[in-house]
Amino acid sequence: MIPSFLWKTLFGAHFDVGTYGTLAPLLILYAITTGVYSLSSVIITYEMSRKIANTSWVQLAFSGMLAFGVYLLHNTLHQVILVQLV
């Protein structure tokens, strides 16, 4: 639905959407990653609401590690998604 030139402008010249065969596995992996992150956020929020544990620092630490990991490994979209999943 979005023209190829817009993808290249927003994400760089190396982002090729000419063949959706290479894009589909990334979208599936990103959907799995987003699901895992969402589930962990819900669990942490639930634990915090019940005052069972003070886990807000854990979420903050993992967010910092995620940003640092993406900073180190960001050559391809596949690397970025794998860093988020790990």
Sine and cosine of phi, psi and omega as CSV:
sin_phi,cos_phi,sin_psi,cos_psi,sin_omega,cos_omega
0.00,0.00,-0.41,0.91,0.01,-1.00
-0.97,-0.22,0.73,-0.68,-0.03,-1.00
-0.88,0.47,0.47,-0.88,-0.05,-1.00
-0.88,0.48,-0.62,0.79,-0.02,-1.00
-0.90,0.44,-0.52,0.85,0.02,-1.00
-0.94,0.33,-0.65,0.76,0.08,-1.00
-0.86,0.51,-0.71,0.71,-0.01,-1.00
-0.92,0.40,-0.59,0.81,0.03,-1.00
-0.92,0.38,-0.69,0.72,-0.05,-1.00
-0.97,0.24,-0.65,0.76,-0.15,-0.99
-0.93,-0.37,-0.07,1.00,0.04,-1.00
0.95,-0.31,0.31,-0.95,-0.07,-1.00
-0.92,0.38,-0.38,0.93,-0.04,-1.00
-0.99,0.13,-0.11,0.99,-0.01,-1.00
-1.00,0.07,0.96,-0.28,-0.08,-1.00
-0.97,-0.26,0.88,-0.47,0.08,-1.00
-0.94,-0.35,0.26,0.96,0.03,-1.00
-0.89,0.46,-0.60,0.80,0.06,-1.00
-0.89,-0.45,0.88,-0.48,-0.02,-1.00
-0.97,0.24,-0.11,0.99,0.04,-1.00
-0.90,0.44,-0.54,0.84,0.01,-1.00
-0.99,0.10,-0.34,0.94,-0.03,-1.00
-1.00,0.09,-0.54,0.84,-0.06,-1.00
-0.87,0.50,-0.72,0.69,0.03,-1.00
-0.88,0.48,-0.57,0.82,0.04,-1.00
-0.92,0.40,-0.64,0.77,0.02,-1.00
-0.91,0.41,-0.63,0.78,0.03,-1.00
-0.91,0.41,-0.72,0.70,0.02,-1.00
-0.89,0.45,-0.63,0.78,0.03,-1.00
-0.92,0.38,-0.60,0.80,0.05,-1.00
-0.90,0.44,-0.66,0.75,0.05,-1.00
-0.90,0.44,-0.70,0.72,0.01,-1.00
-0.88,0.48,-0.70,0.71,0.01,-1.00
-0.90,0.43,-0.62,0.79,0.04,-1.00
-0.90,0.44,-0.69,0.72,0.02,-1.00
-0.90,0.44,-0.69,0.72,0.00,-1.00
-0.91,0.43,-0.67,0.74,0.00,-1.00
-0.90,0.45,-0.68,0.73,0.01,-1.00
-0.89,0.45,-0.68,0.74,0.01,-1.00
-0.92,0.40,-0.59,0.81,0.04,-1.00
-0.92,0.40,-0.63,0.77,0.03,-1.00
-0.91,0.42,-0.68,0.74,0.00,-1.00
-0.90,0.43,-0.69,0.72,0.02,-1.00
-0.90,0.44,-0.68,0.73,0.01,-1.00
-0.90,0.44,-0.64,0.76,0.04,-1.00
-0.88,0.47,-0.72,0.70,0.01,-1.00
-0.89,0.46,-0.63,0.78,0.01,-1.00
-0.93,0.38,-0.60,0.80,-0.02,-1.00
-0.94,0.35,-0.50,0.87,0.03,-1.00
-1.00,0.08,-0.10,1.00,-0.01,-1.00
0.84,0.54,0.56,0.83,0.05,-1.00
-0.98,0.22,-0.64,0.77,-0.04,-1.00
-0.55,-0.83,0.48,-0.88,0.09,-1.00
-1.00,-0.03,1.00,0.04,-0.13,-0.99
-0.96,-0.28,0.17,0.99,-0.01,-1.00
-0.90,0.43,-0.53,0.85,0.01,-1.00
-0.93,0.38,-0.49,0.87,0.03,-1.00
-0.92,0.40,-0.71,0.71,0.02,-1.00
-0.89,0.45,-0.64,0.77,0.03,-1.00
-0.91,0.42,-0.65,0.76,0.01,-1.00
-0.90,0.43,-0.70,0.72,0.01,-1.00
-0.92,0.39,-0.58,0.81,0.06,-1.00
-0.90,0.43,-0.64,0.77,0.06,-1.00
-0.91,0.41,-0.65,0.76,0.04,-1.00
-0.91,0.40,-0.58,0.81,0.04,-1.00
-0.90,0.44,-0.73,0.69,0.02,-1.00
-0.89,0.47,-0.66,0.75,0.02,-1.00
-0.92,0.40,-0.65,0.76,0.03,-1.00
-0.89,0.45,-0.66,0.75,0.05,-1.00
-0.92,0.38,-0.58,0.81,0.05,-1.00
-0.88,0.47,-0.64,0.77,-0.01,-1.00
-0.97,0.24,-0.68,0.73,-0.11,-0.99
-0.87,-0.49,1.00,-0.03,-0.01,-1.00
-0.63,-0.77,0.51,0.86,-0.01,-1.00
-0.94,0.33,-0.60,0.80,0.01,-1.00
-0.74,-0.67,0.30,-0.96,0.06,-1.00
-0.90,0.43,-0.55,0.83,0.02,-1.00
-0.89,0.46,-0.67,0.74,0.04,-1.00
-0.89,0.46,-0.69,0.73,-0.03,-1.00
-0.89,0.45,-0.69,0.73,-0.01,-1.00
-0.92,0.40,-0.65,0.76,0.04,-1.00
-0.91,0.43,-0.61,0.79,0.06,-1.00
-0.89,0.46,-0.67,0.74,0.02,-1.00
-0.90,0.43,-0.61,0.79,-0.01,-1.00
-0.93,0.36,-0.65,0.76,0.00,-1.00
-0.93,0.37,0.00,0.00,0.00,0.00
